[in-house]
Amino acid sequence: MYQEQGNSVSNSRFTLPHIELLSTCKANVNAADRNGETPLHYAAKRNRLEQVKLLLKKGAVIDIKNRFGYTPLYYAVRSGHTSMVKLLLEKGADINTSSNSCVTVLHLSVREDYREITQLLLGDTESPSTSCSDASIENVQTINQSYHW
């Protein structure tokens, strides 16, 4: 199901009624294009909150990776879509997955200086103890506070 054909659920012209209709017809909401991008990847990177909600309701895999190891959450962070990041986190997206080049969403948000997103990823705790691929969150916080803020 390639997006270039213009007829996939991944195509940006598809709206909520299209997704609803295709899912009623038992279309695979996790179908991917040649890069492994699913409708959820496209909706997340375009900040289409209602489409993401519907796709998840219809069985879209929240942490599905494309051929580069990017998840929908990765695209939401990379695009600076705070509301999308919040939604995906609320729905259970994993912040500890990394791309094929070992970049986590936390690394990405710090690098891009997305302060609000970084705070969402760190959560509300004063001292998170979760670690990500090559650095603990405490170290990322220290670097972030001393370098960016």
Contacts in CASP RR format, 6 or more apart in sequence:
PFRMAT RR
TARGET T0000
AUTHOR 0000-0000-0000
METHOD contacts of the structure
MODEL  1
MYQEQGNSVSNSRFTLPHIELLSTCKANVNAADRNGETPLHYAAKRNRLE
QVKLLLKKGAVIDIKNRFGYTPLYYAVRSGHTSMVKLLLEKGADINTSSN
SCVTVLHLSVREDYREITQLLLGDTESPSTSCSDASIENVQTINQSYHW
1 8 0 8 1.000
1 9 0 8 1.000
1 10 0 8 1.000
1 28 0 8 1.000
1 31 0 8 1.000
1 32 0 8 1.000
1 33 0 8 1.000
2 8 0 8 1.000
2 33 0 8 1.000
2 34 0 8 1.000
3 10 0 8 1.000
3 11 0 8 1.000
3 33 0 8 1.000
3 37 0 8 1.000
3 42 0 8 1.000
4 33 0 8 1.000
6 13 0 8 1.000
8 14 0 8 1.000
8 31 0 8 1.000
8 33 0 8 1.000
8 39 0 8 1.000
9 18 0 8 1.000
9 19 0 8 1.000
9 22 0 8 1.000
9 27 0 8 1.000
9 29 0 8 1.000
9 31 0 8 1.000
9 39 0 8 1.000
10 31 0 8 1.000
10 33 0 8 1.000
10 37 0 8 1.000
10 38 0 8 1.000
10 39 0 8 1.000
10 41 0 8 1.000
10 42 0 8 1.000
11 42 0 8 1.000
12 42 0 8 1.000
12 46 0 8 1.000
14 39 0 8 1.000
14 51 0 8 1.000
15 51 0 8 1.000
16 50 0 8 1.000
16 51 0 8 1.000
16 54 0 8 1.000
19 29 0 8 1.000
19 39 0 8 1.000
19 51 0 8 1.000
19 54 0 8 1.000
19 55 0 8 1.000
19 58 0 8 1.000
20 54 0 8 1.000
22 29 0 8 1.000
23 29 0 8 1.000
23 54 0 8 1.000
23 58 0 8 1.000
29 38 0 8 1.000
29 39 0 8 1.000
29 40 0 8 1.000
29 55 0 8 1.000
29 58 0 8 1.000
29 59 0 8 1.000
29 60 0 8 1.000
30 38 0 8 1.000
30 40 0 8 1.000
30 59 0 8 1.000
30 60 0 8 1.000
30 61 0 8 1.000
30 64 0 8 1.000
31 38 0 8 1.000
31 39 0 8 1.000
32 38 0 8 1.000
32 64 0 8 1.000
32 66 0 8 1.000
35 66 0 8 1.000
35 67 0 8 1.000
35 68 0 8 1.000
36 66 0 8 1.000
36 67 0 8 1.000
37 66 0 8 1.000
38 60 0 8 1.000
38 61 0 8 1.000
38 64 0 8 1.000
38 66 0 8 1.000
38 72 0 8 1.000
39 51 0 8 1.000
39 55 0 8 1.000
39 60 0 8 1.000
40 52 0 8 1.000
40 55 0 8 1.000
40 56 0 8 1.000
40 60 0 8 1.000
40 61 0 8 1.000
40 62 0 8 1.000
40 64 0 8 1.000
40 72 0 8 1.000
41 64 0 8 1.000
41 66 0 8 1.000
41 70 0 8 1.000
41 71 0 8 1.000
41 72 0 8 1.000
41 75 0 8 1.000
42 48 0 8 1.000
43 51 0 8 1.000
43 52 0 8 1.000
43 55 0 8 1.000
43 72 0 8 1.000
44 52 0 8 1.000
44 72 0 8 1.000
44 73 0 8 1.000
44 75 0 8 1.000
44 76 0 8 1.000
44 81 0 8 1.000
44 84 0 8 1.000
44 88 0 8 1.000
45 72 0 8 1.000
45 75 0 8 1.000
45 76 0 8 1.000
45 78 0 8 1.000
45 79 0 8 1.000
45 81 0 8 1.000
46 79 0 8 1.000
47 76 0 8 1.000
47 79 0 8 1.000
47 81 0 8 1.000
47 83 0 8 1.000
47 84 0 8 1.000
49 83 0 8 1.000
49 84 0 8 1.000
49 87 0 8 1.000
52 72 0 8 1.000
52 84 0 8 1.000
52 87 0 8 1.000
52 88 0 8 1.000
53 87 0 8 1.000
56 62 0 8 1.000
56 91 0 8 1.000
62 71 0 8 1.000
62 72 0 8 1.000
62 73 0 8 1.000
62 88 0 8 1.000
62 91 0 8 1.000
62 92 0 8 1.000
62 93 0 8 1.000
63 71 0 8 1.000
63 72 0 8 1.000
63 73 0 8 1.000
63 93 0 8 1.000
63 94 0 8 1.000
63 97 0 8 1.000
64 71 0 8 1.000
64 72 0 8 1.000
65 71 0 8 1.000
65 97 0 8 1.000
68 99 0 8 1.000
68 100 0 8 1.000
68 101 0 8 1.000
69 97 0 8 1.000
69 98 0 8 1.000
69 99 0 8 1.000
69 100 0 8 1.000
70 78 0 8 1.000
70 99 0 8 1.000
71 93 0 8 1.000
71 94 0 8 1.000
71 97 0 8 1.000
71 105 0 8 1.000
72 88 0 8 1.000
72 93 0 8 1.000
73 85 0 8 1.000
73 88 0 8 1.000
73 89 0 8 1.000
73 93 0 8 1.000
73 94 0 8 1.000
73 95 0 8 1.000
73 97 0 8 1.000
73 105 0 8 1.000
74 97 0 8 1.000
74 99 0 8 1.000
74 105 0 8 1.000
74 108 0 8 1.000
76 84 0 8 1.000
76 85 0 8 1.000
76 88 0 8 1.000
77 85 0 8 1.000
77 105 0 8 1.000
77 108 0 8 1.000
77 109 0 8 1.000
77 112 0 8 1.000
77 114 0 8 1.000
77 117 0 8 1.000
77 121 0 8 1.000
78 108 0 8 1.000
78 112 0 8 1.000
80 112 0 8 1.000
80 114 0 8 1.000
80 117 0 8 1.000
82 114 0 8 1.000
82 116 0 8 1.000
82 117 0 8 1.000
82 120 0 8 1.000
85 105 0 8 1.000
85 117 0 8 1.000
85 120 0 8 1.000
85 121 0 8 1.000
86 120 0 8 1.000
89 95 0 8 1.000
89 120 0 8 1.000
89 121 0 8 1.000
95 104 0 8 1.000
95 105 0 8 1.000
95 106 0 8 1.000
95 121 0 8 1.000
95 130 0 8 1.000
95 132 0 8 1.000
96 104 0 8 1.000
96 130 0 8 1.000
96 131 0 8 1.000
96 132 0 8 1.000
96 133 0 8 1.000
97 104 0 8 1.000
97 105 0 8 1.000
98 104 0 8 1.000
98 132 0 8 1.000
98 133 0 8 1.000
102 133 0 8 1.000
102 134 0 8 1.000
104 132 0 8 1.000
104 133 0 8 1.000
105 121 0 8 1.000
106 118 0 8 1.000
106 121 0 8 1.000
106 122 0 8 1.000
106 132 0 8 1.000
106 137 0 8 1.000
106 140 0 8 1.000
107 132 0 8 1.000
107 135 0 8 1.000
107 140 0 8 1.000
109 117 0 8 1.000
109 118 0 8 1.000
109 121 0 8 1.000
110 118 0 8 1.000
110 140 0 8 1.000
110 143 0 8 1.000
110 144 0 8 1.000
110 148 0 8 1.000
113 148 0 8 1.000
115 148 0 8 1.000
115 149 0 8 1.000
118 144 0 8 1.000
122 128 0 8 1.000
122 137 0 8 1.000
122 141 0 8 1.000
127 138 0 8 1.000
128 137 0 8 1.000
128 138 0 8 1.000
128 141 0 8 1.000
129 136 0 8 1.000
129 137 0 8 1.000
129 138 0 8 1.000
130 137 0 8 1.000
131 137 0 8 1.000
132 140 0 8 1.000
END
